Amino acid sequence: MNTRLLGPIWFVVSLATTSIAQISDVVENEKYHFSLVAPQGAAVVENDRSVMNFSADPKVHGPLARFSVTSVRQVAMPLEEIVPYLKMQATSKLFERTMIGAMRSAFPDVRALHSDAIEFRKRTALEGMFTFTADKSPMRGRYLIVLVEEQRSLYTFTWSSEERFFAKWNKAIEDSVGSLKVANKLGPLDAE
């Protein structure tokens, strides 16, 4: 047997295995016609209140780290009007009050740190950072409301983790949200 061939064969086999693993990390949502790459090591968690939910690998990102595609809402306003609207400081503050207010019943000590309009991976978005306490642990969170022009929709993403894990979790989620791919059709969004 020619053992010199084992090196190249092992390389090809490992490449094929890696590709399969990466493909299996893509999570699709048929109702809203989108897909994204799940954060590495994250598990999909069923929840009727959100579109899609993940919990993190507790050894890597802590036992309380969560990520959610909270909602997908079609925008009635024409695109040429929605972008300037989203970039207004008053709009950013309105969304901040709404997001933080919605969390207050579960986390009474939730506190907004900042909110602003940004460009996230070439998409107009609103972002906000916040802190709260869960299971006696100081937590940090972020929301990102992304305008998906192809569907004339706002996708709302929220994530949080214990403060000591947040920088690494935040990077993993940014990569996941950045992988968002949508079909160029509205589909069931027309009915909402």
RABELMO-V847657 format. One record per pair of residues at least 24 apart in sequence whose ideal C-beta (glycine too) atoms are under 10 Angstrom apart, sorted by the first residue. I is the first residue (numbers start at 0). J is the second residue. If there is no record, write none. Layout:
# RABELMO-V847657
[[I;J] [I;J]]
This chain:
# RABELMO-V847657
[[24;175] [24;178] [25;178] [25;180] [26;51] [26;53] [26;68] [26;175] [26;178] [27;51] [27;180] [28;68] [28;71] [28;181] [29;182] [29;186] [29;187] [30;71] [30;186] [30;187] [30;188] [31;68] [31;70] [31;71] [31;73] [31;147] [31;150] [31;152] [31;154] [31;181] [31;182] [31;185] [31;186] [31;187] [31;188] [31;191] [32;71] [32;149] [32;150] [32;152] [32;180] [32;181] [32;182] [32;183] [32;184] [32;185] [32;186] [32;187] [32;188] [33;68] [33;71] [33;147] [33;149] [33;150] [33;152] [33;154] [33;179] [33;180] [33;181] [33;182] [34;178] [34;179] [34;180] [34;181] [34;182] [35;68] [35;154] [35;156] [35;174] [35;175] [35;176] [35;177] [35;178] [35;179] [35;180] [35;181] [36;174] [36;175] [36;176] [36;177] [36;178] [36;179] [36;180] [37;66] [37;171] [37;175] [37;178] [38;64] [38;66] [38;158] [38;168] [38;170] [38;171] [38;172] [38;173] [38;174] [38;175] [38;176] [38;178] [39;171] [39;174] [39;175] [40;171] [41;65] [41;66] [41;168] [41;171] [41;172] [41;175] [49;155] [49;157] [50;154] [50;155] [50;156] [51;156] [52;157] [53;158] [53;171] [53;172] [53;175] [55;158] [55;160] [55;164] [55;167] [55;168] [55;171] [55;172] [56;171] [57;164] [59;164] [59;167] [59;168] [59;171] [60;158] [60;160] [60;161] [60;164] [60;165] [60;167] [60;168] [60;169] [60;171] [60;172] [61;136] [61;138] [61;160] [61;161] [61;162] [61;163] [61;164] [61;165] [61;167] [61;168] [62;134] [62;136] [62;160] [62;161] [62;164] [63;133] [63;134] [63;136] [63;138] [63;159] [63;160] [63;161] [63;164] [63;168] [64;138] [64;158] [64;159] [64;160] [64;161] [64;164] [64;165] [64;167] [64;168] [64;169] [64;171] [64;172] [65;133] [65;138] [65;140] [65;157] [65;158] [65;159] [65;160] [65;168] [65;172] [66;141] [66;156] [66;157] [66;158] [66;159] [66;160] [66;168] [66;171] [66;172] [66;175] [66;176] [67;142] [67;155] [67;156] [67;157] [67;158] [67;159] [67;172] [68;154] [68;155] [68;156] [68;157] [68;175] [68;176] [68;179] [69;98] [69;101] [69;142] [69;143] [69;144] [69;154] [69;155] [69;156] [69;157] [69;158] [70;144] [70;152] [70;153] [70;154] [70;155] [70;156] [70;157] [70;191] [71;147] [71;150] [71;152] [71;153] [71;154] [71;155] [71;181] [71;187] [71;188] [71;191] [72;144] [72;152] [72;153] [72;154] [72;155] [72;188] [72;191] [73;147] [73;150] [73;151] [73;152] [73;153] [73;185] [73;187] [73;188] [73;189] [73;190] [73;191] [74;146] [74;147] [74;148] [74;150] [74;151] [74;152] [74;153] [74;188] [75;151] [76;151] [77;151] [78;123] [78;146] [78;148] [78;151] [81;123] [81;146] [81;148] [81;151] [81;153] [82;116] [82;123] [82;146] [82;148] [83;116] [83;123] [84;116] [84;123] [84;146] [85;116] [85;117] [85;123] [85;124] [85;125] [85;144] [85;145] [85;146] [85;153] [86;115] [86;116] [86;117] [86;118] [86;123] [86;125] [87;116] [88;114] [88;115] [88;116] [90;114] [90;116] [90;125] [90;144] [91;115] [91;116] [91;117] [91;125] [91;126] [91;127] [91;144] [92;125] [92;127] [93;125] [94;125] [94;126] [94;127] [94;142] [94;144] [94;153] [94;155] [95;125] [95;126] [95;127] [95;128] [95;129] [95;142] [96;127] [97;142] [97;144] [98;125] [98;127] [98;129] [98;140] [98;142] [98;144] [98;155] [98;157] [99;127] [99;129] [99;131] [99;140] [99;142] [101;157] [102;129] [102;131] [102;140] [102;142] [102;157] [102;159] [103;131] [105;131] [105;133] [106;130] [106;131] [106;132] [106;133] [106;138] [106;140] [106;159] [107;131] [107;132] [108;132] [108;133] [108;137] [108;138] [109;138] [109;140] [112;139] [112;140] [112;141] [114;142] [114;144] [116;144] [117;143] [117;145] [119;143] [119;144] [119;145] [119;146] [119;156] [119;173] [119;176] [119;177] [119;179] [120;145] [120;173] [120;174] [120;176] [120;177] [120;178] [120;179] [121;177] [122;146] [122;147] [122;148] [122;149] [122;154] [122;176] [122;177] [122;179] [123;147] [123;148] [123;153] [124;153] [124;154] [124;156] [124;176] [125;153] [125;155] [126;156] [127;157] [128;165] [128;169] [129;157] [129;159] [130;159] [130;162] [130;165] [131;159] [133;159] [133;160] [133;161] [134;161] [136;160] [136;161] [136;162] [136;163] [136;164] [137;161] [137;162] [137;163] [137;165] [138;162] [138;164] [138;165] [139;163] [139;164] [139;165] [139;166] [139;168] [139;169] [140;165] [140;168] [140;169] [141;165] [141;168] [141;169] [141;172] [141;173] [143;172] [143;173] [143;176] [145;176] [145;177] [145;179] [147;179] [147;181] [148;181] [148;183] [149;180] [149;181] [149;182] [149;183] [149;184] [149;185] [150;181] [150;182] [150;183] [150;184] [150;185] [150;186] [150;188] [151;185] [151;188] [152;181] [152;185] [152;188] [152;191] [154;179] [154;181]]
